[in-house]
Amino acid sequence: MREIFSVLFPYILILYIIDCISYVKKHDFLFVSNFRGYFKLINSGLCIKGVSPLSRTFLSRKNPVLFTSSGIYLPTSEQHCQNIFYRSEDFTFIPYHDMDTFEIDGKRVRLNHGNFINPASIPYAKHIGSFIQELKDSKPWKRRDKIKAFLDEANDFGQIENHEKSFTIPFFYLKSLCIFLFACIFIILPIGVYANHSVYFNFPIFVLMILLIYLTIIIMSYTVLGKIYPEEFDQRLNTMLSVILMPVAAIHVLSYLTRDIYANFDPLAIGRVLLPRDDFQGLLRKELFYIDQAKTRHDPCGWSEF
C-alpha cells in the first residue's frame, strides 16, 4: 500500500492545487480570507483561493438589474463582459407592463423569452426574480419605496455581520475536521510514504481514519447547507456534487459552503464589513469614480432615477 500512495500523493497534491484555482468574472467580487483570517478582494481573472483549510470565500456581483418605478434596465452581454462604466446605450429597458413571460431557471431569470438576468447564484436568482415580480404586481406609486427597501436591505451592514455568526458552531466543528484532514493528507501521509520509518506506518488504519473524517465532513456539510439554504435544494445539490466529485475539496469545504452566503448583498457593503480599511477605501473610490463618470454621460434613456 505504501507504493500505491507514493504514486497517488503527487496527483492528490496537483488536484488540490487545481481545486484552489478559480476564475473571477469581470463584474464579480470574490472576497478570500488568508491563513490569519483577513480578507482580500479579487475583482477579475485567475486567482488562488482556499489553500488553507480555514479559508472562506464570498462571491458577490454588481446588481445585474437597474430598478426604476417604470421598469428595469438590463445590461447587454457586451456591457456586462467588457465595459466597466455605466452607459445608457449599453442597457435594454423593459417596462413592467411589457413583461409577458417570467421564469427563474437555475442561476438565470428569463424575461419575455429573449432577455436574461444572470445573478451570481441560485438563491440570488430567486431573490431578485421574486422582487421583480413584486414590482410588476405593485402600483406604480409604491415601487419607489419598495426599491429603496430592497437596496437598503442589500446594504445592511448589521445583517452582514450577523449572518455568518449564526453558523459559528457548525463552522467550528467543520474547521477542526478540515484542519485534521489537511494535516493527515499533506503532513502525515508524506511522512508515512517517504520517511525512513515508514515501515512502522499502518496504512490500512490510516485510510480508514481518512474515510471516516471525509464522510463526517460530507454529512456535516449537507447539514450546514440545509440551514444556510433551507428552501434552495438546487443550491445544496450543486454544492454537494462539487465536493463529492472532487474529494480533495473536502479539505477546504468551508470555501464551498460560504461562497454564496452574501450573494444577496451589495459588494460595497460586504467590503465595508470584511476588508481592511485601506482596501475598502480603494474599492469605494473606484466605484464612486464609475458613478461620477456615468453622471457626466448623455442619458437619452432617462435612467437617472437609478
Helices and strands as residue ranges (DSSP letters): H 2-19, E 21-24, E 28-33, E 39-42, E 45-48, E 57-61, E 66-67, E 71-75, H 77-81, G 88-90, E 91-95, G 96-98, E 102-105, E 108-111, E 115-117, H 122-137, G 140-142, H 143-154, H 157-165, H 168-183, I 184-188, H 189-194, G 198-200, H 203-228, H 233-245, G 247-252, H 253-257, H 267-274, H 277-296
